[in-house]
Amino acid sequence: MKGFNPDSGNVMQDLQGYFTKFQIQQIINQAPTRQLKLLFKLLYHGRRITEVLGREAYVNKNKDKLTEYPAVDGLRPCCIDYEKCLVSFNILKKKRPTVKLFPLEDETFKELVSYIEDNYIEAKEPVFKLNRFQASYQLKKLCKRLNIHRVGAKAPHLHVFRHSFAVHLLEQTNDPAAIIIIKNALVHSNISLTIGYLQFNQDKLRGLVNKTIGGD
């Protein structure tokens, strides 16, 4: 493979791909606007782009079958529980919207509240004034500037923040029960989806092989 360097950090890290913590920090720090910085932080909390920005209803035609997808409301100031520091997101379960509360990391919660106050966003107004295509374009542009050309087997995309959140959470714990907590945080319908994030990346596999074969 031309230009392949196993120590470059650009190898496939798992089947779906995820950003390293350093890459996440780079992306957030160099995002050109306060709005994008906050959006990327919320996506790194495991939220889907639809849950943050919302989506209009649409009909998809596939092999002569029509499937209706309902509208989903994006994040609004009225979704925030300021006392408990929790945020409600509209989650799609079996194509039906349902509301679930999630905690945010303390500093991110403060930034969200400050952003709403500084921009005088009314209770039922959308917090973010951009759509998923604009957000996707900005992420790709930013990753290109940071030389992040591939994440796993694909080009960088917004859903990679969600993968990264899951993988990094799993890296922080040795408790098998934590996978249930992470499953609930990601609102996965099946735990097998969450278990998929347990795959080794190449660096960890190399370390395990060295420890097993080269160890005492």
C-alpha positions as CSV (number, residue, x, y, z in Angstrom):
1,M,0.0,0.0,0.0
2,K,1.5,3.3,-1.1
3,G,2.6,5.5,1.8
4,F,1.5,2.9,4.4
5,N,3.0,3.5,7.9
6,P,1.7,1.3,10.7
7,D,2.8,3.9,13.3
8,S,1.2,6.9,11.5
9,G,-2.1,6.6,13.3
10,N,-3.9,6.5,9.9
11,V,-4.4,2.7,9.8
12,M,-7.8,1.2,10.2
13,Q,-8.5,1.4,13.9
14,D,-11.7,-0.7,13.9
15,L,-14.2,-1.9,11.4
16,Q,-16.4,1.2,11.8
17,G,-13.6,3.7,12.7
18,Y,-13.3,6.3,15.4
19,F,-11.4,9.5,16.1
20,T,-8.6,9.3,18.7
21,K,-8.9,11.6,21.7
22,F,-6.2,13.8,20.3
23,Q,-8.1,14.1,16.9
24,I,-11.3,15.0,18.8
25,Q,-9.5,17.8,20.6
26,Q,-7.9,19.0,17.4
27,I,-11.3,19.1,15.6
28,I,-13.1,20.9,18.4
29,N,-10.2,23.4,19.0
30,Q,-9.9,24.3,15.3
31,A,-13.6,24.4,14.5
32,P,-14.1,27.9,12.9
33,T,-17.2,28.9,14.9
34,R,-18.5,28.6,18.5
35,Q,-21.6,26.9,17.1
36,L,-19.6,24.2,15.4
37,K,-17.4,23.6,18.5
38,L,-20.5,23.1,20.6
39,L,-22.1,20.9,18.0
40,F,-19.1,18.6,17.8
41,K,-19.0,18.4,21.6
42,L,-22.6,17.2,21.7
43,L,-22.0,14.6,19.0
44,Y,-19.0,13.4,21.1
45,H,-21.5,12.7,23.9
46,G,-22.9,9.9,21.7
47,R,-25.8,11.8,20.2
48,R,-26.8,11.4,16.6
49,I,-26.9,14.4,14.3
50,T,-30.7,14.0,13.9
51,E,-31.1,14.2,17.7
52,V,-29.2,17.5,17.9
53,L,-30.2,19.3,14.7
54,G,-33.6,17.7,14.1
55,R,-35.1,16.5,10.7
56,E,-38.1,17.2,8.6
57,A,-40.5,14.4,7.8
58,Y,-39.8,12.6,4.5
59,V,-40.8,9.6,2.4
60,N,-38.2,7.1,1.1
61,K,-39.0,5.0,-1.9
62,N,-36.9,1.8,-2.1
63,K,-37.8,-1.1,-4.4
64,D,-41.3,0.1,-4.9
65,K,-41.8,0.3,-1.2
66,L,-42.7,3.6,0.4
67,T,-41.4,4.2,3.9
68,E,-42.5,7.3,5.9
69,Y,-40.0,8.9,8.3
70,P,-41.4,11.3,10.9
71,A,-40.1,14.7,11.7
72,V,-37.7,15.0,14.7
73,D,-37.3,18.2,16.7
74,G,-33.8,19.3,17.3
75,L,-32.3,20.6,20.5
76,R,-34.1,23.6,22.0
77,P,-33.6,25.6,25.2
78,C,-36.9,24.2,26.6
79,C,-35.2,20.7,26.5
80,I,-32.8,21.6,29.3
81,D,-33.3,20.8,32.9
82,Y,-31.1,23.5,34.4
83,E,-31.4,22.2,38.0
84,K,-30.3,18.6,37.3
85,C,-28.0,19.5,34.4
86,L,-29.7,17.1,32.1
87,V,-30.8,17.6,28.5
88,S,-33.7,16.0,26.6
89,F,-33.1,14.7,23.1
90,N,-35.7,13.3,20.7
91,I,-34.6,9.8,19.9
92,L,-36.0,7.7,17.1
93,K,-37.0,4.2,18.2
94,K,-38.5,2.0,15.5
95,K,-39.1,5.2,13.5
96,R,-41.1,6.7,16.3
97,P,-39.7,9.8,18.2
98,T,-39.4,9.4,22.0
99,V,-37.8,11.8,24.5
100,K,-34.9,10.7,26.7
101,L,-32.8,12.6,29.2
102,F,-29.0,12.5,29.1
103,P,-26.3,14.1,31.2
104,L,-23.6,16.3,29.7
105,E,-20.0,16.7,30.8
106,D,-20.0,19.7,33.2
107,E,-18.1,22.1,31.1
108,T,-20.1,21.3,27.9
109,F,-23.3,21.8,29.8
110,K,-22.1,25.3,30.9
111,E,-21.0,26.1,27.4
112,L,-24.5,25.1,26.1
113,V,-26.3,27.3,28.6
114,S,-23.9,30.2,27.9
115,Y,-24.3,29.9,24.2
116,I,-28.1,30.0,24.5
117,E,-28.0,33.0,26.8
118,D,-25.4,34.9,24.7
119,N,-27.4,34.4,21.5
120,Y,-30.8,35.2,23.1
121,I,-32.3,31.9,21.8
122,E,-35.9,31.6,22.8
123,A,-37.3,28.5,24.6
124,K,-38.7,26.8,21.6
125,E,-36.2,28.0,19.0
126,P,-33.6,25.6,17.6
127,V,-30.3,26.0,19.4
128,F,-28.3,25.4,16.1
129,K,-28.9,27.4,13.0
130,L,-27.4,25.0,10.5
131,N,-28.4,21.7,8.9
132,R,-26.6,18.3,8.8
133,F,-25.3,19.0,5.2
134,Q,-23.6,22.2,6.3
135,A,-22.2,20.5,9.5
136,S,-21.0,17.6,7.4
137,Y,-19.3,19.9,4.9
138,Q,-17.6,21.8,7.7
139,L,-16.3,18.6,9.3
140,K,-14.9,17.3,6.1
141,K,-13.2,20.6,5.4
142,L,-11.7,20.7,8.9
143,C,-10.5,17.1,8.7
144,K,-8.8,17.7,5.4
145,R,-6.9,20.6,6.9
146,L,-5.9,18.4,9.9
147,N,-4.8,15.6,7.5
148,I,-7.5,13.2,8.8
149,H,-8.3,11.6,5.5
150,R,-9.6,8.2,6.6
151,V,-11.4,7.0,9.7
152,G,-11.5,3.2,9.7
153,A,-12.5,2.3,6.1
154,K,-14.3,5.5,5.3
155,A,-13.8,9.2,5.0
156,P,-14.6,11.3,8.2
157,H,-18.3,11.8,8.8
158,L,-20.5,13.1,11.6
159,H,-21.4,9.7,13.0
160,V,-17.8,9.0,13.8
161,F,-18.1,11.2,16.9
162,R,-20.7,8.7,18.2
163,H,-18.4,5.7,17.5
164,S,-15.6,7.6,19.3
165,F,-17.7,8.2,22.3
166,A,-18.5,4.5,22.7
167,V,-15.0,3.3,22.2
168,H,-13.4,5.8,24.5
169,L,-16.0,5.0,27.3
170,L,-15.2,1.4,27.0
171,E,-11.5,2.1,27.2
172,Q,-12.1,3.9,30.5
173,T,-13.5,0.9,32.3
174,N,-12.7,-2.7,33.1
175,D,-16.2,-3.4,34.4
176,P,-18.2,-5.7,32.1
177,A,-21.4,-4.2,33.5
178,A,-20.4,-0.8,32.0
179,I,-21.5,-2.0,28.6
180,I,-25.1,-2.0,29.8
181,I,-24.7,1.7,30.8
182,I,-23.1,2.5,27.4
183,K,-25.9,0.6,25.6
184,N,-28.4,2.8,27.4
185,A,-26.4,6.0,26.7
186,L,-26.4,5.2,23.0
187,V,-30.0,4.0,23.0
188,H,-29.1,0.8,21.1
189,S,-31.9,-1.6,20.6
190,N,-29.6,-4.6,20.8
191,I,-26.6,-5.1,23.0
192,S,-24.7,-6.7,20.1
193,L,-24.5,-3.2,18.5
194,T,-22.7,-2.0,21.6
195,I,-20.4,-5.0,21.8
196,G,-19.2,-4.2,18.3
197,Y,-17.2,-1.3,19.9
198,L,-15.1,-3.7,21.9
199,Q,-12.9,-4.6,18.8
200,F,-9.2,-4.1,19.3
201,N,-7.5,-1.4,17.3
202,Q,-4.1,-2.1,15.7
203,D,-2.0,-0.5,18.4
204,K,-3.8,-2.4,21.2
205,L,-3.5,-5.7,19.3
206,R,0.2,-5.1,18.8
207,G,0.6,-4.5,22.5
208,L,-1.3,-7.6,23.4
209,V,0.7,-9.7,21.1
210,N,4.0,-8.4,22.5
211,K,2.8,-9.0,26.0
212,T,1.6,-12.5,25.3
213,I,4.4,-13.8,23.1
214,G,7.3,-11.7,24.3
215,G,6.3,-11.7,28.0
216,D,7.6,-13.8,30.9
